[in-house]
Amino acid sequence: MTNETKTTKGAVFKPAKARGSATSWTVGRTVGQIVLVISALTIFVPVVWVFFASFKDKSEFYGSPWTLPKGLDWQNYVDAFRDAHLGQYFGTSVFVTALAMVLALIIALPCSYVMARFDFPGKKILKVAIQGGLFINVNYIVVPIFLMLVDADKLLYDIFPDGFFVNNPVMLAVVYAATSLPFTVFLLQDFFASIPKDFEEAALIDGASQFKIMTRIFFPMAMPAISMSMLFNFLSYWNDYIISMTLMTGDNRTIQVGLLNLMQTQKAATNYGRLYAGMVIVMVPVLIFYAIVQKKLLQTSTMGGLK
Amino acid sequence: MSSSTTRAEKGKKTVLERKRARFGLLWALPTAILFIIFMVVPTINVFRMSLFKWSGFSDDATFVGLSNFKTLAGDMNFVHACQNTILLLVVVTSITMPIAIIFAAILTQDRIIGSGFLRFVMYVPSILSAVVIAAIFSAIYDQKDGLLNGTLGFLGLGALQRVWLGDQKIVIYSVAFAMVWQSFGYYMVMYMSSMAGVDRSLYEAASIDGAGKVRQLFSITIPMIWQNIRTTLTFFIISSVNLSFVLVTAMTNGGPDGASQTILGYMYQQAYTNSTYGYGMAIGVVIFLFSFILSLLVSQVTKREIVQQL
């Protein structure tokens, strides 16, 4: 559907007239440039402002918000990390996100492969179900999922009196992975379907087993599609707070929920420094990640939507 | 499953086919099981429990038929949450989509200084979490020392200062602005990549014929990428139902006094905080039907003859 061959910087041939307007400052181009710069500034300024504000001490938050911090005061970070437990929550989030990504991959990858290239009973139903699943937002069904886990805990009361399914980071990762399966399978299966049939036949003649063909030949070929689906999954796992807030009701939280609590308590205490430091702690991994993969992300974000 | 025509010719092929079917089934099974447990069953439960009166934790769920839905129709809080959601969908969609298309067109057609960096910055909000965005906008909208009121005061425009998140009349538009801020870059990037696929010679021909940039946008660019606009529009509206919920919950928690409550937020409140689970699930059913009908509606309304690119 899309063509990613040419971007704005690509070789573009324009007629003489158009070329003239591209290098000289016509009214339209000037207006366009100004509007775009202003729009980018509405994003750039608040985000950078948070970084500056995270170094201010309590007294500096009175008066104009535009003053620069007096110095690099790391106290806010220490407070956020230790007193507000963001350090601990950060670890929980890293664990849950990583586990969910691994689970989603090892479950979805073989499934996408067989769905694209094999015939088996129930394949059609699964295909339709998965496409339907793309339209079900997790937040629509998070309350029934929570109650299901509570019920499961009641059944296992004799073995785990403290509960097993609720408040368990592993279960949270399983729920993340399971609910992102439709998207992941849909995307990967599209890729596997596009590989010509000859690949398999050639390997079969060589006497390789089905499993070997799948893991040695097809999975390495799918690397671009895999990394892209994992990119989007990473963002949705790391950024979620609704599911983790519902399923992790105890003291062990993910970092987004921790930040939300910080936001609610700091509002009352008017001690903003800690909150801004917390925001930086939450944002930095995602921003670093974005800076590294931005080329890929910007090129392929078309696939993030439903095609 | 197996093709009967080839079976007669080669007995061997059936063996292979059966082997392949077994292999396929084996590797599809984990997905199918998890999908059923965590998506199919909960979805069915939403519909089933909407017919019950149940707190969610006790064992006594009583079947009440459609009584939950009858109560809903007269629940002013619910009606208000619906109005808020629809208002947000309409306002945010009708601002975000044109901005995304126009910006994408400018960035692909004109030579803009720093275009790569502008694109980089505008995509940033779509990778940030709802909590971070809510916190950023709390800082912007803060009544006393917020960026917005602070700047207005500095510019001598103190008369324009508002309690952006505390005024029942304004709060929903403050949320709408945050939603536009969050999403336009993502769709802009999407449209840029589909616009890059439009044949350049069309624009050449058009500019030789004397068509201006605006005319080119409406007569070439938009018709050429219409199919993409259509799918993204459906996707955008559906995901806005969710986005409005996650942003509002983190930003205002539906306040002040329910003035910014969304339909999903109200479901969550009823089912989870208020422990009227059956009633909450009735709202869930309405949300399911609402998004289903909405996406059908959008795809019907936007149906056009597809312009084929040679």
Interface residues (C-beta under 8 A of the other chain):
Chain A: M1 T2 N3 E4 T5 K6 T7 T8 K9 G10 V12 F13 K14 P15 K17 A18 A22 T23 G28 R29 G32 Q33 V35 L36 V37 S39 A40 T42 I43 F44 V45 P46 V47 W49 V50 A53 F61 Y62 G63 S64 P65 W66 I107 A108 P110 C111 Y113 V114 M115 F118 D119 F120 P121 G122 K123 L126 A129 I130 G133 F135 I136 N137 N139 Y140 I141 V143 P144 I145 F146 L147 M148 V150 V174 V175 A177 A178 T179 L181 P182 V185 Q210 F211 M214 L235 W238 N239 D240 Y241 I242 T246 Q256 L259 L260 M263 K267 Y272 L275 Y276 M279 V282 M283 V286 L287 F289 Y290 Q294 L297 L298 Q299 S301 T302 G304 G305 L306 K307
Chain B: M1 S2 E17 K19 R20 A21 R22 F23 G24 L25 W27 A28 P30 T31 A32 L34 F35 I37 F38 M39 V40 V41 P42 T43 N45 V46 M49 G56 F57 I99 F103 I106 L107 T108 D110 R111 I112 I113 G114 S115 G116 F117 L118 R119 F120 V121 M122 Y123 V124 P125 I127 L128 S129 A130 V131 V132 A134 A135 I136 S138 A139 I140 D145 G146 L147 G150 T151 F154 W181 F184 G185 Y186 V189 M190 M192 S193 S194 A196 G197 R200 Y203 E204 S207 I208 K213 Q227 N228 T231 T232 T234 F235 I238 S239 V241 N242 F245 V246 T249 A250 L264 M267 Y268 A271 Y272 Y277 G280 M281 G284 I287 F288 S291 F292 S295
